[in-house]
Amino acid sequence: MTTFAVPTDEVVASRHDAGVVFLHVPKGRLFGSNRTGGDIWERLAQSMSLSAIAEDISARYHVSRETAWSDTVRFVAALEREQLVERRRA
């Protein structure tokens, strides 16, 4: 089974050189992340699986697949806690 996380309808994101800023509209709360988080966010918005995202991050930043997977899952879990994404399986 493949796992995806998709942005909720309640979030607006703005990408910039240093990363990404998220606004959870109903709560009026802002969240920020670095460039790697911005790269992960862009791929979530493109409906890439978490596994595919981790592979891409591994290649882009020259880190091990295990490190990229761990960091991707941890970042997505943080987005989930803040209700910025929803996890789905296909």
Contacts in CASP RR format, 6 or more apart in sequence:
PFRMAT RR
TARGET T0000
AUTHOR 0000-0000-0000
METHOD contacts of the structure
MODEL  1
MTTFAVPTDEVVASRHDAGVVFLHVPKGRLFGSNRTGGDIWERLAQSMSL
SAIAEDISARYHVSRETAWSDTVRFVAALEREQLVERRRA
1 89 0 8 1.000
1 90 0 8 1.000
2 49 0 8 1.000
2 51 0 8 1.000
2 89 0 8 1.000
2 90 0 8 1.000
3 49 0 8 1.000
3 50 0 8 1.000
3 51 0 8 1.000
3 87 0 8 1.000
3 88 0 8 1.000
3 89 0 8 1.000
4 44 0 8 1.000
4 47 0 8 1.000
4 48 0 8 1.000
4 49 0 8 1.000
4 50 0 8 1.000
4 87 0 8 1.000
4 88 0 8 1.000
4 89 0 8 1.000
4 90 0 8 1.000
5 44 0 8 1.000
5 50 0 8 1.000
5 76 0 8 1.000
5 79 0 8 1.000
5 80 0 8 1.000
5 85 0 8 1.000
5 86 0 8 1.000
5 87 0 8 1.000
5 88 0 8 1.000
6 44 0 8 1.000
6 45 0 8 1.000
6 47 0 8 1.000
6 85 0 8 1.000
6 86 0 8 1.000
6 88 0 8 1.000
7 13 0 8 1.000
7 41 0 8 1.000
7 44 0 8 1.000
7 45 0 8 1.000
7 84 0 8 1.000
7 85 0 8 1.000
8 83 0 8 1.000
8 84 0 8 1.000
8 85 0 8 1.000
8 86 0 8 1.000
10 24 0 8 1.000
10 25 0 8 1.000
10 26 0 8 1.000
10 83 0 8 1.000
10 84 0 8 1.000
11 22 0 8 1.000
11 23 0 8 1.000
11 24 0 8 1.000
11 25 0 8 1.000
11 83 0 8 1.000
11 84 0 8 1.000
11 85 0 8 1.000
12 22 0 8 1.000
12 23 0 8 1.000
12 25 0 8 1.000
13 20 0 8 1.000
13 21 0 8 1.000
13 22 0 8 1.000
13 23 0 8 1.000
13 41 0 8 1.000
13 45 0 8 1.000
14 20 0 8 1.000
14 21 0 8 1.000
14 23 0 8 1.000
15 38 0 8 1.000
15 41 0 8 1.000
15 42 0 8 1.000
17 35 0 8 1.000
18 34 0 8 1.000
18 35 0 8 1.000
19 32 0 8 1.000
19 33 0 8 1.000
19 34 0 8 1.000
19 35 0 8 1.000
19 37 0 8 1.000
19 38 0 8 1.000
20 32 0 8 1.000
20 33 0 8 1.000
20 37 0 8 1.000
20 38 0 8 1.000
20 41 0 8 1.000
21 30 0 8 1.000
21 31 0 8 1.000
21 32 0 8 1.000
21 33 0 8 1.000
22 30 0 8 1.000
22 31 0 8 1.000
22 32 0 8 1.000
22 33 0 8 1.000
22 41 0 8 1.000
22 79 0 8 1.000
22 82 0 8 1.000
22 84 0 8 1.000
23 29 0 8 1.000
23 30 0 8 1.000
23 31 0 8 1.000
24 30 0 8 1.000
24 31 0 8 1.000
24 82 0 8 1.000
24 83 0 8 1.000
24 84 0 8 1.000
27 83 0 8 1.000
29 82 0 8 1.000
31 82 0 8 1.000
31 84 0 8 1.000
33 41 0 8 1.000
33 75 0 8 1.000
36 57 0 8 1.000
36 61 0 8 1.000
36 71 0 8 1.000
36 75 0 8 1.000
37 75 0 8 1.000
39 56 0 8 1.000
39 57 0 8 1.000
39 60 0 8 1.000
40 53 0 8 1.000
40 57 0 8 1.000
40 72 0 8 1.000
40 75 0 8 1.000
40 76 0 8 1.000
41 79 0 8 1.000
43 52 0 8 1.000
43 53 0 8 1.000
43 56 0 8 1.000
44 53 0 8 1.000
44 76 0 8 1.000
44 79 0 8 1.000
44 85 0 8 1.000
48 56 0 8 1.000
50 69 0 8 1.000
50 72 0 8 1.000
50 73 0 8 1.000
50 76 0 8 1.000
51 69 0 8 1.000
53 72 0 8 1.000
54 65 0 8 1.000
54 68 0 8 1.000
54 69 0 8 1.000
54 71 0 8 1.000
54 72 0 8 1.000
54 73 0 8 1.000
55 65 0 8 1.000
55 68 0 8 1.000
57 63 0 8 1.000
57 68 0 8 1.000
57 71 0 8 1.000
57 72 0 8 1.000
58 64 0 8 1.000
58 65 0 8 1.000
58 67 0 8 1.000
58 68 0 8 1.000
58 69 0 8 1.000
61 68 0 8 1.000
63 71 0 8 1.000
76 85 0 8 1.000
76 87 0 8 1.000
79 85 0 8 1.000
80 86 0 8 1.000
80 87 0 8 1.000
END
